[in-house]
Structures are given as C-alpha cells and as structure tokens.
C-alpha cells in the first residue's frame, strides 16, 4: 500500500508532503488544486516508479522525491549530470541529458545507484540494478494509471472496452466466489448513472453490450457510447474485474467527462468497488463534488503551498 509521497522543488517551486492510506479501511484519496500545481504530474511520477517508466524522472524538474510503500522507501534525487558539462559551461540545467537521478531503494539502509538518461535508454548494468531493486521492494504492488485525456487519442477507450468486455465474458464462463457480487456492483453503478435511453446487457455469450431503448432495440458499438459513458465503464470494469487485489489505481481528473449528477455519485461508486476489491485509489480532481465535499479525503496542494491563507 502506498502510504506517502514527498517531493521537493517540483518544477523548481513546489514542496509537497502527501499522506495517503494509513489502514485497510482508508484507501481513497483525492489530490486537488487549481491548474498548474502538479496534480497530474504527481500521478505520473507514481506510475513511473511502479511501471518502470524511468525516463519520466528526467523530464520533470525536482530536487528530491521520497515514496513509501508499507515499510519500503524509494528516494530519488535529481542532480546535475557532470559528464554532460565542462568546467566552463554555465550552471543552467534545462535538458533531459543534463540530469542524473540518484536512486536509493530499501528499508533501513538504502543502497544508492546513479543513472543518466543514457543508462536508461541503453539498458545499462546500473539501470538493470535499479529495476531489480524496484522489483524486490515493490513487486507486490500493481499500479494502473487511468487518464482522461481522450481528446488526444482516437477511440482508445472504445477499444479498451472491447478488451474488457472479452475479459468479463471469460470471467462469466469461469466464475469464482466473487464474480456474482462484482457483476451486481457493475449493474448498480450503471443503473445509478441512468445512461441516456439505453441499458446494459450482460451475458457469458458476449460479456456486456448496450442496447437502445427504441422499438428496434438497436445494439450499440462501444464507440457509440458518449465519452463519459465510456469512461465510467472503463474505470468500473478495470477496478472490478482486472485490477488485482492491493492494486494502486491512479485516476486523472474524471470529472472532465461527467455531468454534475455523475460527479455526485462518484465517491459512492468508488467506495463500493474499493470495499469489494481491496484496491487503493488516488484521484486528481478540480471538483469537490467528486469527493462529496468530504475534505478529510482530500489533499489540497494549494493549501500546502499557502498554509497562511
């Protein structure tokens, strides 16, 4: 379980200390702030650790990052790559290759390894050592980043829904003790959302599909669903049927696709899924409606930077 994330000088400006879940009954957190304070970047940095996207640490300016999972600690320091600078070169560091990252991973006594961008791109011995250490200390955690920037991707979510429909079909053909309850929760979420003039059908013959409430009962392709309908299905199906127990699910600004009524149901939906699947969920958002104004669940980045206000 991801318990904390601390970063200094994000973008050269911001110092944050984010405390996430502290117990098995406390697995939902919302990161909120006005635009530009780094909500999405924090999710991407977390994703970069667990899914080994180490190049990302060279793209974002920061001085130090500390991530704690249970008792394991990962510390990263971004330093100047002296190999890319001569004595005469100015101290300005503004390109990816100008940085080196010092990775310290462990429990009590952290072993340190320094990587350059070249190490990551070439798969050097040092790069392999860092990956082995990450696997050793964080291998029990699976992380999934669900991002809502559909306008930059064509039909990505629709194709994902086809895949997840096939996954649901497989689960229905080979059910376990939880399958019936998982399907019931999915149906509750869809029915609560009141998809416009359509209803869901679930069967071991086809997984799931949506049918229009017209005389012809027109069957809809996945891309016929609205962006909000696709997104709520994507999140629900992934968290209910694919994410393993104890997975960390990162969700970026889900309100972008949701009507206010759907935003108002979001926390209720999330609690049903988290309670059933024992996953941890961290959501970035601009909207207090998403977390039903339960500010005890929210981490406000603006407030951390301006505690006097």
Helices and strands as residue ranges (DSSP letters): E 2-10, E 14-19, E 28-32, H 39-50, G 54-58, E 64-69, E 72-80, G 82-84, G 96-98, E 99-106, E 111-116, H 117-122, H 125-138, E 143-147, G 150-152, H 156-173, H 179-193, E 198-203, E 207-212, E 219-220, G 222-224, H 227-237, I 238-242, E 248-252, G 254-257, H 260-277, E 280-285, G 295-297, E 298-300, H 301-305
